[in-house]
Amino acid sequence: MKKATIQLETLACPSCALKIEGAAKALDGVVKDSVKVLFNASKVKLEFYESKVSLEDIVKAIEALGYEVVKWQTN
């Protein structure tokens, strides 16, 4: 299992954070309880199983909602 931090463009509203959280939790391989969208920091922190989903797939799911991903990293 890997941990990831995804930096987004500035989030405009709390409902944006909820949309992103829902999209991330819907992906198979993402640990649902680990998904945290930090509204003030415009970051998403989560844990995922690389054998089921790639970080690129998670980023694409967020971008498909219309949010720009600035950078991401795993740790």
N, C-alpha and C positions, 0 to 999 in steps of 0.2 A: 504494500500500500504506500502511495506517495501523497505528500502534502503539496498543495499549490497555492500561490498567491497571484491573483490576476488584477492588474491595475487598469481601471476603466477611465474613460473621459469623465468629467465632473457630472455626477448624477443630479438631475434637476428636481426630482421629487421622491418621496418615500415609496410611492407606488411603483416607481422604476425599479427600486431595490427588490420589491416583492416579486415583480415579473422575472427578474434575473434569478432570484432564489428559486422560484418555481421551475424555471427552465433547467437549472443545474440539477435540482433534485429529481427531475423527470428522466435524466440520463441513466441508463443502466451502467453500473460500475462506480457511480458516485455515491459515497457514504452520506446518506440523507441527513443524518444528525450533525454532520461536520460542516454543512454549508452555512457560511456566515457572510452576509453582504454588509460591509461597513459603509453606511451611507455617507457619513462625513468625510471619510477618507477615499471614497469611490473605489473600494477594493472588494474583491471576492476571495474568501479563504475557504478551502475545502480539501477533503481527502478523497482519493479515488484509487481504483484498482486498474493498473496499467494493462492488465491482461484483458480487461473488458472495454475500456474506453481510453482514448488518448487525450492528452491535454489540448491538442489541436482541435479535437472534436468538441470539447467543452467550450473552447474559445469561439468556434464556429457557431455553436448554439446561442451564445450570448450575442454575437454579431448579427445573427439572423433576426434578433429582436430589434435591431437598429442601434445598438450601443457600440461605440468604438472601444476596442481593447487597445490600450497603449503599450503594455508589456506584460509578461508573465514569467513566472519562475517556479521551479519545484525545489523542495527541500526535504 
